[in-house]
Structure formats: structure tokens, C-alpha cells
Amino acid sequence: MTTARDDLVIANHILAKHGVVDGFGHVSIRDPDHAGRFIIARSMAPALVSIDDLMEIDLDGNPVAPDAPRAYLERFIHSEIYRVRPDILAVIHHHSPSVIPFGVTGVPLRPIYHMSGFLGAGVPVFDIRCDAGETDMLIRSPALGCAHAACLGQAAATLMRGHGATVVGTSLQQVVYRAIYMEMNARLQGDALRLGPVQYLTETEARLAAETNDGQVQRPWELWAREVT
Ligand code: MN
């Protein structure tokens, strides 16, 4: 039986193996024992994370331990989502390549197949320039994290213009599933758009597919976990 912290280490490795994260990007879980904290790796590449690299951060973005190691600059993405979305228990922020075009062109990311039905409710695009003018594009303050979380609303993910994406879930297994299939959907949608007009899932098809897949996320998790352990 693995603990929540073991699973968080595994999630870091799965996301790296699937190209969702590389040297950058991060995944967190809400602390199962303290709803006002989350657990995330210290500032490092996800593929290299081990259990001793995990740290706890509060919803103001402050590390809990007085001698905590350096935290990710963009931890406020996580803290502000956990603050306003009590239903959310896991968050991934990444720069996976196929999603980037959808954040900069105005072409909406839409579910092209049943695996990504969770995109059917729409993926809002967060443009940091609207809140902060010209910046280094990073969510490096509570105020920016709050603006981004407001853009997310009740959605499953945001695209961040010129930057990346953030995905949320009610479990670690679900958020890993969503991040991997969001990247795959973006790649397939880009391919399909080059071939001709695209028929997407309808809103109802997307909702029904998402409901079914939400009950199936353990199956790919077991496969992906085996591949990295
Ligand atoms: Mn980032």
C-alpha cells in the first residue's frame, strides 16, 4: 500500500516520462491531514524527485518548515487554487508543448475524442498581461495566483498565454490522467485541424465520456506507475 506522498513521487515521474513536465513544471496534492496546506517537491526537476524532496506549503504560499528548502517560484498557482476550490485535491502546472499553440492563437482547445471529455466544459485562457502588464510571465505572487484561480473558475484546466497550462482534479490519479490526455488531445487536435474541418465531441458526449472515465482513472495510473517504478 502506497501513501499519498509515495503516490506524489510516482506522479512526478509519470508526468516526466510522458513529456508533460521536463526540467520545469510541478504537481501537488492537498495535505490529507491539513486542508490548508499542500505537498509539493522542492524547486527541482520532477523526474529527480524522491520522497525526501517533498515539502509542505500553506495557502499563502509560505513553506511550513522554518528550514524549508527553496520552493518553486510559481507555487502560488497551487496555493490560490486550493484556497478557492475546496473540491480540488491535486494540481499540475506544466508547459507541455502541444498545448502552447492553443494559448496564443484564439483557437479553443476542445475534446477531439472521448479520452478528453473533461475539456468539454471549456478551457479558459489566462492572459497575465491583463492583470499585470508586461512581466516575465510567471505566477510569482499571491495576487497573480488569485487572478489565475479566478480565471480557472469551475473548469478542469486553464491555458496560460505564452506560458503553459494548469490542470486540477479531485484526486492525484485524475489530475495525472487529465494532464496526459490534455497534451494528447492538443497534439491530435492540431493534426486534425491541418487535415480539414473537425467534428468535436458535443457538450453532452463530452460530459458523458468524462463521467465514465472518471471511474476508470485507476487503470491507466496502475500502468503508468508500473512503468516508472
Ligand atoms: Mn510555469
Boltz pocket constraint, residues with backbone or C-beta under 6 A from the ligand:
constraints:
  - pocket:
      binder: B
      contacts: [[A, 25], [A, 74], [A, 93], [A, 94], [A, 95], [A, 163], [A, 164]]
      max_distance: 6.0
